């Protein structure tokens, strides 16, 4: 299984990384981006940071869906959705 992980990692996928590894690599990347002296390199690192953020958001959303399989129904106010409650 590690062969497939290394292949997908080589192709740019962040899925094989654990959450801790993902956070550690993102922090290292953030620091490189913050202290980069070249505009082109900084721009590429910034785009890479967004890739890490998207993967972390995807994992957080999947975890939320697993923990809350049946979300509660939206609550309706007495006077409607967008009307104030102070008559």
N, C-alpha and C positions, 0 to 999 in steps of 0.2 A: 504494500500500500504506500510506502514511503516513496517509491519510484513515481507513482502517479502524482503524489504531492509535490515532488520536486519538478515534475514536468509542468504541472499547472502553475506552480510558483514561477517557473522560468518564463511562462507565457504571460505572466502579469496578474494572475489571480491571487487574491488575498484570502480566499476561503480556507485554505489548509492551515492557516495560522490560528493559534489559540487566542483567546481574548487578551491575555496578558502579553503575549508576543506582539499582537497587533498594537496594543497601547504603547509598548516600549519602542517599537519601530516608528510609530507615529510621532512620539516625543522626540526621538533622535532626528527625524526628518524635520520637525518643526524648528528645532534648534539650528539645524543646518540652513534652513530657509531664512531664519531671523538674522543669522550672522553672515549670510552670503553677500559678497561684494559685487557680484555681477548681476545685471538685470535679467539676462536671459536664463541664467541658472536659477535665480530666485523665482522667476515666473514658472519654470518647469517644476520646481519643488512645491510651489504653491498649488499647482494643478494636481500634483501627487498627493498633497495633503487633503484635497477635496475627495480624492479617491478613497483614502483611508476613512475619512469622515462618513462617506456614503456607506462603506462596508460596516462601520460601527453602528450607524443608524439602522441599517437593514437587520443586523443581529439584534439590536434592541427592540425593534418592531416585532420580529419573529418571537422573541422571548415574551413580549407583552401579550401577543396573540395566544401563545401556549398557556400562559398563566391566567388569562381571562377569555376562555372560549366562548362564553355567552355574555357579552357586554350588556349592561342594563339599558332599558329603553330610555330615550331622552325624556326628561321631565318637562311637562308643559306648565306654564304659569297660568294663574287663574284668569288673567286678562288676555292671554295670547302669547305668542312667541316674543314679540319685540316691543310690547307695550309696557309702560312703567306700572309698578304695583302700588304706587302711592296716589290713590284717588282722593 
